[in-house]
């Protein structure tokens, strides 16, 4: 992940953020994902965080594509109402998520850069 920006509400206050990361020189706040096509239009996204000098897996989810929308196979534990691919190319992926929780609506835009394996 090279950037994340958006907003959320906490106790009635809108909190905006805009963070940038260098995945080639990760720090303890960096994240990366892998996406694996499993069948037809079904995919598995695995999330990793950089912690104490190592990438560690912390979550995995299955979804299918419906146009540019990423639809989770299971809504259990999902707080995102929509996840939409804004851009997908051979070296860049931009995903937008929206939803709401007990404090109000939220919006996130994640930008990822392909890294060599």
Backbone bond lengths (Angstrom), bond angles and torsions (degrees), N, CA, C in turn:
res aa  C-N    CA-C-N  psi(-1)  N-CA   C-N-CA  omega(-1)  CA-C   N-CA-C  phi
1 X - - - 1.449 - - 1.517 107.42 -
2 X 1.316 115.66 129.01 1.458 119.92 178.71 1.517 112.48 -102.77
3 X 1.338 117.56 -20.58 1.468 120.12 179.45 1.519 110.51 -159.43
4 X 1.325 114.67 150.85 1.461 122.27 171.08 1.515 106.62 -145.12
5 X 1.319 115.43 134.04 1.462 119.13 175.46 1.515 108.74 -146.24
6 X 1.318 114.76 159.57 1.445 119.64 -179.41 1.508 111.62 161.24
7 X 1.329 114.92 -154.53 1.456 120.77 179.15 1.523 109.94 -155.17
8 X 1.310 114.78 162.31 1.457 122.80 172.57 1.520 107.64 -152.46
9 X 1.304 115.58 166.26 1.462 120.74 178.15 1.522 108.99 -109.56
10 X 1.320 114.68 139.07 1.449 120.68 175.26 1.527 108.49 -137.92
11 X 1.313 115.56 117.51 1.464 122.60 -178.38 1.532 111.33 50.21
12 X 1.343 115.43 45.73 1.450 122.43 176.02 1.513 115.46 82.76
13 X 1.310 118.22 -6.68 1.465 121.60 -178.80 1.522 110.34 -101.76
14 X 1.334 116.76 131.03 1.461 121.65 176.53 1.520 108.83 -81.18
15 X 1.321 115.71 123.86 1.458 121.66 -179.66 1.528 108.15 -114.81
16 X 1.331 116.01 118.57 1.464 122.02 179.15 1.522 109.61 -101.93
17 X 1.316 116.13 153.18 1.458 120.63 178.12 1.516 110.18 -149.24
18 X 1.323 115.62 156.42 1.454 123.95 177.97 1.525 106.52 -151.98
19 X 1.337 116.93 107.81 1.456 121.02 -176.88 1.523 109.83 -122.53
20 X 1.324 116.03 143.64 1.456 122.74 177.12 1.526 109.01 -121.51
21 X 1.335 115.91 148.37 1.455 122.12 -176.46 1.522 109.37 -137.17
22 X 1.323 116.08 155.79 1.456 121.69 173.84 1.526 107.30 -114.67
23 X 1.330 118.23 99.26 1.471 120.34 -176.71 1.529 113.17 -66.71
24 X 1.335 117.78 -15.15 1.459 120.90 179.23 1.528 111.49 -84.15
25 X 1.334 116.66 -13.88 1.466 123.48 173.09 1.528 107.26 -135.36
26 X 1.341 117.11 69.67 1.468 120.78 -171.80 1.529 113.11 -67.03
27 X 1.321 113.89 150.64 1.457 123.09 172.17 1.526 106.79 -121.85
28 X 1.319 116.82 178.09 1.461 120.16 -175.03 1.525 114.52 -65.28
29 X 1.313 119.91 -3.87 1.463 120.86 177.77 1.526 112.76 -107.77
30 X 1.332 117.85 11.82 1.468 121.73 -178.29 1.531 111.18 -87.54
31 X 1.331 114.27 153.01 1.458 121.75 178.04 1.513 108.77 -134.61
32 X 1.329 116.35 149.85 1.462 120.81 170.67 1.520 107.72 -139.89
33 X 1.323 115.29 161.28 1.455 121.29 176.72 1.519 108.73 -131.47
34 X 1.318 114.84 155.62 1.454 121.29 166.43 1.521 106.28 -121.55
35 X 1.313 115.32 144.33 1.463 121.11 179.24 1.518 107.37 -122.79
36 X 1.312 115.54 125.67 1.456 121.18 -179.72 1.521 109.36 -122.77
37 X 1.334 116.21 126.63 1.463 120.67 175.09 1.514 107.20 -76.58
38 X 1.341 115.91 126.07 1.461 119.19 -176.64 1.517 113.30 -104.37
39 X 1.363 116.90 -34.94 1.462 119.50 -178.39 1.523 108.87 -172.78
40 X 1.322 117.98 128.70 1.463 120.71 177.10 1.516 111.34 53.10
41 X 1.332 116.38 -115.76 1.465 119.84 178.39 1.531 111.30 -106.25
42 X 1.340 117.09 25.79 1.460 122.13 178.57 1.526 110.30 -101.01
43 X 1.354 115.60 143.04 1.456 122.70 -175.61 1.514 110.33 -140.07
44 X 1.315 115.68 156.97 1.462 122.09 171.09 1.521 107.88 -119.14
45 X 1.331 116.04 127.37 1.462 122.13 175.21 1.526 106.91 -106.82
46 X 1.316 115.85 124.94 1.456 121.32 176.78 1.516 108.07 -112.43
47 X 1.333 115.89 130.15 1.464 122.74 -176.96 1.526 109.97 -102.62
48 X 1.333 115.18 139.26 1.459 122.17 177.70 1.528 108.60 -129.80
49 X 1.332 115.56 149.20 1.449 120.38 172.61 1.520 107.91 -125.04
50 X 1.314 115.38 149.39 1.452 120.99 179.63 1.515 108.43 -90.68
51 X 1.325 116.23 121.11 1.455 120.82 -175.85 1.528 109.49 -144.18
52 X 1.305 117.39 125.45 1.471 123.37 177.41 1.523 112.01 52.71
53 X 1.331 116.65 43.43 1.457 121.44 174.79 1.514 116.11 81.44
54 X 1.353 117.86 9.11 1.459 121.03 -177.30 1.522 110.54 -138.84
55 X 1.339 116.13 141.95 1.463 120.68 171.69 1.520 107.59 -78.68
56 X 1.342 117.13 126.66 1.461 122.15 -179.14 1.529 110.33 -124.41
57 X 1.311 115.36 131.49 1.467 121.43 177.76 1.525 109.23 -69.37
58 X 1.339 116.61 133.67 1.458 118.29 176.72 1.515 113.79 -129.03
59 X 1.327 119.66 -9.22 1.455 120.27 179.60 1.515 109.36 -164.20
60 X 1.321 115.50 155.68 1.454 122.00 175.78 1.518 107.45 -148.87
61 X 1.325 116.57 140.90 1.461 120.05 179.92 1.514 110.01 -145.75
62 X 1.309 115.42 149.00 1.454 122.51 178.18 1.523 108.63 -104.15
63 X 1.323 115.45 141.69 1.461 120.06 177.90 1.515 109.16 -149.79
64 X 1.318 115.43 165.64 1.456 120.38 172.00 1.521 108.05 -127.59
65 X 1.306 114.91 158.30 1.461 120.89 -179.20 1.514 110.28 -94.50
66 X 1.314 115.06 136.50 1.454 123.21 172.11 1.528 105.17 -130.38
67 X 1.340 116.16 94.43 1.461 119.89 -169.52 1.513 108.28 67.49
68 X 1.344 117.30 -125.96 1.464 121.94 176.12 1.521 112.61 -94.93
69 X 1.321 117.54 2.35 1.456 121.42 -177.91 1.520 111.26 -89.80
70 X 1.334 115.15 136.51 1.453 122.22 176.59 1.531 107.21 -98.50
71 X 1.330 116.94 112.99 1.460 122.73 -175.74 1.529 108.67 -104.88
72 X 1.354 118.11 118.74 1.471 119.87 178.64 1.524 111.20 -65.44
73 X 1.338 116.95 142.20 1.466 120.50 175.39 1.520 110.86 -67.13
74 X 1.323 116.48 -33.70 1.458 121.38 179.00 1.520 108.37 -127.99
75 X 1.326 116.92 134.95 1.459 120.57 178.77 1.525 111.69 -91.12
76 X 1.332 117.57 1.55 1.456 120.88 179.99 1.530 109.89 -63.83
77 X 1.315 116.36 122.39 1.455 121.92 179.54 1.516 114.97 77.10
78 X 1.336 118.08 5.58 1.460 121.90 -178.61 1.521 109.38 -93.37
79 X 1.343 116.73 124.45 1.457 120.09 177.58 1.525 112.57 -107.68
80 X 1.320 117.11 0.90 1.464 122.25 -179.96 1.523 108.88 -89.57
81 X 1.334 116.68 130.19 1.466 120.29 178.35 1.517 111.29 -80.61
82 X 1.331 116.57 -41.80 1.463 120.17 178.22 1.521 110.16 -138.24
83 X 1.298 115.81 145.93 1.460 123.41 172.12 1.518 105.65 -132.43
84 X 1.314 115.83 120.16 1.455 120.89 -173.67 1.522 109.94 -127.64
85 X 1.334 116.22 136.19 1.457 121.63 175.06 1.524 107.86 -82.41
86 X 1.329 116.29 116.43 1.460 121.29 177.56 1.521 111.68 -88.03
87 X 1.339 115.77 -32.43 1.464 120.79 -179.55 1.512 109.09 -151.76
88 X 1.309 116.71 135.86 1.464 121.98 175.06 1.518 107.99 -143.40
89 X 1.319 115.51 117.32 1.452 121.05 177.82 1.526 108.02 -136.08
90 X 1.305 117.23 -175.91 1.464 119.96 -177.78 1.521 112.57 -67.54
91 X 1.344 118.28 -18.80 1.462 119.02 -178.67 1.529 115.16 -129.94
92 X 1.343 117.46 3.66 1.465 119.23 -176.48 1.527 110.57 -147.75
93 X 1.338 115.73 141.50 1.456 122.80 176.96 1.517 107.78 -136.61
94 X 1.343 116.53 129.30 1.456 121.70 177.81 1.526 107.39 -125.01
95 X 1.336 115.74 123.98 1.459 122.58 -177.80 1.521 108.98 -122.84
96 X 1.327 115.18 135.81 1.459 122.08 178.87 1.521 108.07 -114.05
97 X 1.349 116.79 132.57 1.458 120.50 176.36 1.522 109.62 -125.74
98 X 1.320 115.18 145.43 1.458 121.08 175.38 1.519 108.24 -136.42
99 X 1.309 115.61 158.83 1.453 120.04 178.46 1.509 110.10 177.20
100 X 1.302 115.11 -168.06 1.463 121.35 179.20 1.511 108.75 -149.37
101 X 1.322 115.06 148.64 1.452 121.44 173.92 1.521 108.41 -131.08
102 X 1.317 117.46 -165.54 1.462 120.15 -176.25 1.528 113.40 -63.69
103 X 1.338 118.45 -16.77 1.467 121.78 -178.97 1.523 113.73 -96.63
104 X 1.327 117.30 -19.13 1.462 120.87 -178.64 1.516 110.97 141.99
105 X 1.321 115.35 -163.17 1.461 120.49 -176.77 1.529 110.90 -80.23
106 X 1.347 114.66 161.79 1.458 120.00 173.91 1.523 109.01 -144.44
107 X 1.323 114.69 159.41 1.460 122.56 -178.93 1.518 107.59 -143.74
108 X 1.334 116.63 135.56 1.467 122.04 175.91 1.522 108.81 -136.66
109 X 1.309 115.94 140.16 1.468 121.37 172.36 1.524 107.00 -127.13
110 X 1.341 115.47 117.31 1.453 122.82 -177.56 1.524 109.19 -105.58
111 X 1.319 116.86 133.63 1.456 122.22 176.14 1.515 108.50 -117.66
112 X 1.325 116.28 126.83 1.464 122.77 -179.26 1.524 109.44 -120.21
113 X 1.330 115.74 147.93 1.460 123.75 174.61 1.513 108.03 -118.41
114 X 1.340 116.16 137.93 1.476 120.01 179.01 1.523 108.32 -68.34
115 X 1.328 114.80 136.52 1.460 121.80 176.92 1.525 108.40 -114.62
116 X 1.305 116.76 146.75 1.458 120.65 177.05 1.521 109.45 -65.15
117 X 1.312 116.09 143.20 1.463 120.14 -179.75 1.500 111.65 -83.92
